[in-house]
């Protein structure tokens, strides 16, 4: 099964992005968490072989092919939380993105807004990008 144990952005930050309106079209390589089922620390990866997205009449589901570790054949997309990668977050910032700066012990992302530049710092670039995007989404 395509599964990772390292979460770069926190589940809480990913949930805040979703609540702020960050849309997700699942694609191969995307990471997600199945929250609130005692699996918050398990990161799954959409893969053409083990974790696939299926469009059904009732809605989009994420299917787990050949998984024997736990009894879950599929789950509705709205029940999982997407953990966007650094490149996906930077892409969503679009023209607002100014720069990424390494500042020990982490990183700072600078964006341009209607009221001027903003800087968002965190422990790693992915989380700094996520904080900058969250600020833009919530205005």
PAZAPA-4460 file (N, C-alpha, C; in steps of 0.05 Angstrom, whole numbers, plus 32768, in hexadecimal, padded with zeros to 4 digits):
% residues 139
    n_x    n_y    n_z   ca_x   ca_y   ca_z    c_x    c_y    c_z   seq   type   mol
   8011   7FE9   8000   8000   8000   8000   8012   8019   8000     1      X     A
   800A   802D   7FF1   8019   8046   7FF1   8012   8055   800A     2      X     A
   8024   8056   801D   801F   8062   8037   8039   806E   8041     3      X     A
   8037   8086   804D   804E   8093   8059   8047   8098   8076     4      X     A
   805C   809D   8086   8057   80A4   80A2   805F   80C0   80A9     5      X     A
   806C   80CF   8096   8075   80EA   809B   8060   80FE   8090     6      X     A
   8055   810E   80A2   8043   8123   809A   8052   813D   809A     7      X     A
   8054   814B   8083   8063   8163   8083   8051   817A   808C     8      X     A
   8039   817E   8080   8028   8192   808C   8016   8183   809F     9      X     A
   800E   8190   80B4   7FFE   8182   80C8   7FE2   817D   80BE    10      X     A
   7FD5   816A   80CA   7FB9   8164   80C3   7FA8   817D   80C9    11      X     A
   7FAE   818A   80DF   7F9E   81A2   80E7   7FA1   81B8   80D2    12      X     A
   7FB9   81BC   80C8   7FBD   81D0   80B3   7FB0   81C8   8099    13      X     A
   7FB1   81AF   8092   7FA3   81A5   807A   7F85   81A8   807C    14      X     A
   7F7A   81A3   8094   7F5D   81A7   8098   7F56   81C4   8095    15      X     A
   7F66   81D6   80A0   7F61   81F3   809D   7F61   81FC   8080    16      X     A
   7F73   81F1   8070   7F74   81F7   8054   7F5A   81EE   8046    17      X     A
   7F51   81D6   804D   7F39   81CB   8041   7F21   81DD   8049    18      X     A
   7F1F   81E3   8062   7F09   81F4   806C   7F09   8210   8060    19      X     A
   7F21   8219   8058   7F23   8234   804B   7F1C   8233   802E    20      X     A
   7F17   821A   8023   7F0F   8218   8007   7F23   820D   7FF4    21      X     A
   7F39   8202   7FFD   7F4C   81F6   7FEB   7F40   81DC   7FDF    22      X     A
   7F3C   81DD   7FC5   7F30   81C6   7FB7   7F45   81B1   7FB0    23      X     A
   7F3C   8198   7FAE   7F4F   8182   7FA8   7F43   8170   7F93    24      X     A
   7F52   816D   7F7D   7F4C   8159   7F69   7F61   8144   7F6C    25      X     A
   7F5B   812D   7F79   7F6F   8119   7F7E   7F7E   810F   7F65    26      X     A
   7F98   810D   7F67   7FA8   8103   7F51   7FBE   80F1   7F5C    27      X     A
   7FC9   80E1   7F4B   7FDF   80CF   7F53   7FF5   80DE   7F61    28      X     A
   7FFE   80D5   7F78   8013   80E2   7F87   8009   80F4   7F9D    29      X     A
   7FEF   80FA   7F9D   7FE5   810B   7FB3   7FE4   80FC   7FCD    30      X     A
   7FEA   810A   7FE2   7FEA   80FF   7FFD   7FD0   8107   800C    31      X     A
   7FC6   80F5   801D   7FAF   80FB   802D   7FAF   80EB   8046    32      X     A
   7F9E   80F3   8059   7F9B   80E6   8073   7F7E   80DE   8076    33      X     A
   7F79   80C8   8083   7F5E   80BF   808A   7F5B   80C7   80A8    34      X     A
   7F50   80DE   80AE   7F4F   80E7   80C9   7F3A   80DB   80DB    35      X     A
   7F3E   80DD   80F4   7F2A   80D6   8108   7F23   80B8   8108    36      X     A
   7F35   80A7   80FF   7F31   808A   80FF   7F4A   807C   810B    37      X     A
   7F57   808A   811D   7F70   8081   8129   7F86   807C   8114    38      X     A
   7F85   808C   80FE   7F99   808A   80E9   7FA4   80A6   80E2    39      X     A
   7FA1   80B9   80F4   7FA9   80D5   80ED   7FC7   80D7   80E6    40      X     A
   7FD7   80C5   80EF   7FF4   80C6   80E9   7FFC   80B7   80D0    41      X     A
   7FE9   80A9   80C4   7FEF   809A   80AB   7FE8   80AB   8093    42      X     A
   7FFC   80AF   8082   7FF9   80BE   806A   7FF7   80AB   8053    43      X     A
   7FE2   80AD   8043   7FDE   809C   802C   7FE4   80AC   8013    44      X     A
   7FEB   809E   7FFE   7FF2   80AA   7FE4   7FE0   809E   7FCF    45      X     A
   7FD3   80B0   7FBF   7FC4   80A6   7FA8   7FD7   809A   7F94    46      X     A
   7FD2   8081   7F8D   7FE3   8072   7F7B   7FD2   8062   7F68    47      X     A
   7FDA   8060   7F4F   7FCB   8051   7F3C   7FC8   8034   7F43    48      X     A
   7FD9   802A   7F55   7FD8   800D   7F5B   7FCA   8007   7F76    49      X     A
   7FCD   8019   7F89   7FC3   8011   7FA4   7FAC   8024   7FAE    50      X     A
   7FAE   803D   7FA8   7F99   8050   7FB1   7F90   8060   7F99    51      X     A
   7F78   805A   7F90   7F6D   8067   7F78   7F54   8077   7F7E    52      X     A
   7F50   808B   7F6D   7F38   809B   7F6F   7F23   8091   7F5B    53      X     A
   7F0B   808D   7F64   7EF5   8082   7F54   7EDE   8096   7F54    54      X     A
   7ED4   809E   7F3D   7EBC   80AF   7F3B   7EA4   809D   7F39    55      X     A
   7E93   809C   7F4D   7E7B   808C   7F4E   7E62   809E   7F4D    56      X     A
   7E4B   8093   7F46   7E33   80A4   7F46   7E2E   80B2   7F60    57      X     A
   7E35   80A6   7F76   7E31   80B2   7F90   7E46   80C6   7F98    58      X     A
   7E5C   80C9   7F88   7E71   80DB   7F8E   7E8C   80CE   7F8B    59      X     A
   7EA1   80DE   7F90   7EBC   80D4   7F8D   7EC5   80C5   7FA6    60      X     A
   7ED1   80AD   7FA1   7EDB   809E   7FB8   7EF9   8097   7FB2    61      X     A
   7F07   8092   7FC7   7F23   808A   7FC5   7F24   806C   7FCD    62      X     A
   7F2C   805C   7FBA   7F2C   803F   7FBE   7F48   8035   7FC6    63      X     A
   7F48   8022   7FD9   7F61   8015   7FE2   7F62   7FFA   7FD6    64      X     A
   7F72   7FF6   7FC1   7F74   7FDD   7FB3   7F88   7FCA   7FC1    65      X     A
   7F7F   7FB2   7FC8   7F91   7F9E   7FD2   7F9B   7FA3   7FEE    66      X     A
   7F8E   7FB5   7FFD   7F98   7FBA   8018   7F8C   7FA5   802B    67      X     A
   7F9E   7F99   803A   7F95   7F85   804D   7F9A   7F8D   806A    68      X     A
   7FA7   7FA5   806D   7FAE   7FAE   8088   7F95   7FB6   8098    69      X     A
   7F81   7FC1   808A   7F6A   7FCA   8099   7F52   7FC8   8087    70      X     A
   7F3B   7FC6   8093   7F22   7FC0   8084   7F16   7FDA   8079    71      X     A
   7F21   7FE4   8063   7F16   7FFB   8056   7F1B   7FF8   8038    72      X     A
   7F05   7FF4   8029   7F08   7FF1   800D   7F09   800C   7FFF    73      X     A
   7EF9   801F   8008   7EF8   8039   7FFC   7EED   804D   8011    74      X     A
   7EF2   8066   800B   7EE8   807B   801D   7EE1   8093   800C    75      X     A
   7ECC   80A2   8013   7EC4   80B9   8003   7EDA   80CF   8006    76      X     A
   7EDE   80DE   7FF0   7EF3   80F2   7FF0   7EF0   8106   8006    77      X     A
   7ED7   810E   800D   7ED3   8123   8021   7EDB   8119   803D    78      X     A
   7EE0   80FF   8041   7EE7   80F4   805A   7F05   80F3   805F    79      X     A
   7F15   80FA   804A   7F32   80FA   804D   7F3B   8117   804B    80      X     A
   7F54   811C   8054   7F5F   8137   8054   7F78   8136   8043    81      X     A
   7F79   8147   802E   7F8F   8149   801C   7FA6   8158   802A    82      X     A
   7FBE   814D   8026   7FD7   815A   802F   7FE7   8163   8017    83      X     A
   7FE2   817B   800D   7FEF   8184   7FF5   800E   8186   7FF8    84      X     A
   801C   8180   7FE2   8039   8182   7FE2   8041   819F   7FDD    85      X     A
   805B   81A4   7FE2   8066   81BF   7FDF   8060   81CB   7FC3    86      X     A
   8065   81BB   7FAE   8060   81C5   7F93   8043   81CC   7F8E    87      X     A
   8031   81BC   7F9A   8014   81C1   7F96   800C   81DB   7FA5    88      X     A
   8017   81DF   7FBC   8011   81F7   7FCC   801C   8210   7FBE    89      X     A
   8035   820E   7FB4   8041   8225   7FA6   8030   822C   7F8D    90      X     A
   8028   8217   7F7F   8017   821B   7F67   7FFD   8229   7F6D    91      X     A
   7FF1   8222   7F84   7FD8   822F   7F8C   7FDB   824C   7F94    92      X     A
   7FF3   8253   7F9D   7FF9   826F   7FA4   7FF9   8280   7F8B    93      X     A
   8000   8274   7F74   8000   8282   7F5B   8011   829C   7F5B    94      X     A
   8007   82B1   7F4F   8015   82CA   7F4D   801A   82D8   7F67    95      X     A
   800C   82D0   7F7C   8011   82DC   7F97   802B   82D4   7FA3    96      X     A
   8037   82BD   7F9A   8050   82B3   7FA5   8067   82C6   7F9D    97      X     A
   8077   82CE   7FB0   808E   82DF   7FAB   80A7   82CF   7FAE    98      X     A
   80AB   82C2   7FC5   80C3   82B2   7FCA   80C1   82A0   7FE2    99      X     A
   80D3   828C   7FE2   80D7   827A   7FF8   80F3   8280   8003   100      X     A
   80F4   8283   801E   810E   828A   802A   8113   8276   8041   101      X     A
   812B   826B   8041   8133   8259   8057   813C   826B   806E   102      X     A
   812F   8268   8085   8136   8277   809D   8136   8263   80B4   103      X     A
   814E   825C   80BE   814F   8249   80D4   813C   8250   80EB   104      X     A
   812D   823E   80F5   812E   8222   80F0   811A   8218   80DB   105      X     A
   8111   8229   80C9   80FC   8221   80B6   80FD   8230   809C   106      X     A
   80E6   8239   8094   80E3   8247   807A   80CE   825D   807C   107      X     A
   80D0   8270   806A   80BD   8286   8069   80B4   8289   804C   108      X     A
   809A   828B   8048   808F   8290   802D   8084   82AC   802D   109      X     A
   808C   82BC   8019   8082   82D7   8016   806E   82D7   7FFF   110      X     A
   8057   82E4   8003   8042   82E7   7FEF   803A   8304   7FEE   111      X     A
   802F   830C   7FD7   8024   8326   7FD3   8006   8325   7FD5   112      X     A
   7FFB   8337   7FE5   7FDE   8339   7FE8   7FD5   8355   7FE0   113      X     A
   7FBB   8359   7FE1   7FB0   8374   7FDA   7FB9   8389   7FEE   114      X     A
   7FC0   8381   8006   7FC8   8394   801B   7FE7   8395   801E   115      X     A
   7FF5   8386   800D   8012   8387   800E   801E   836B   8013   116      X     A
   8038   836A   8016   8046   8350   8019   803F   8344   8035   117      X     A
   803F   8329   8035   803B   831A   804E   8051   8304   804E   118      X     A
   805A   82FE   8066   806E   82E8   806A   8062   82D4   807D   119      X     A
   8065   82BA   8075   805A   82A4   8085   8070   8290   808B   120      X     A
   8076   828C   80A4   808C   827B   80AD   8082   8261   80B9   121      X     A
   8092   824C   80B5   808C   8232   80C2   80A6   8222   80C3   122      X     A
   80A3   8209   80CE   80BB   81F8   80D1   80C6   81ED   80B7   123      X     A
   80B6   81EC   80A2   80BF   81E1   8088   80B1   81F0   8072   124      X     A
   80BC   81EF   8059   80B1   81FE   8043   8093   81F6   803E   125      X     A
   808C   81DC   803F   8071   81D5   8039   805D   81E2   804C   126      X     A
   8064   81E2   8065   8052   81EF   8079   8051   820D   8076   127      X     A
   8067   8219   806F   8067   8236   806A   8056   823D   8051   128      X     A
   8058   822D   803C   8047   8231   8025   8029   822E   802D   129      X     A
   8024   821A   803D   8008   8214   8045   7FFD   822C   8055   130      X     A
   800D   8237   8067   8004   824E   8077   7FFF   8267   8065   131      X     A
   8010   826B   8052   800D   8281   803F   7FF3   827E   802F   132      X     A
   7FEE   8265   8025   7FD6   8260   8016   7FBD   8263   8027   133      X     A
   7FBE   8259   803F   7FA8   825C   8051   7FA1   827A   8056   134      X     A
   7FB5   828A   805A   7FB1   82A7   805D   7FA3   82B3   8045   135      X     A
   7FAC   82AB   802D   7F9F   82B5   8015   7F82   82AC   8012   136      X     A
   7F7D   8293   8019   7F62   8288   8016   7F4E   8295   8029   137      X     A
   7F57   829B   8041   7F45   82A6   8055   7F44   82C5   8053   138      X     A
   7F56   82D0   8043   7F56   82ED   803E   7F5E   82FD   8054   139      X     A
***
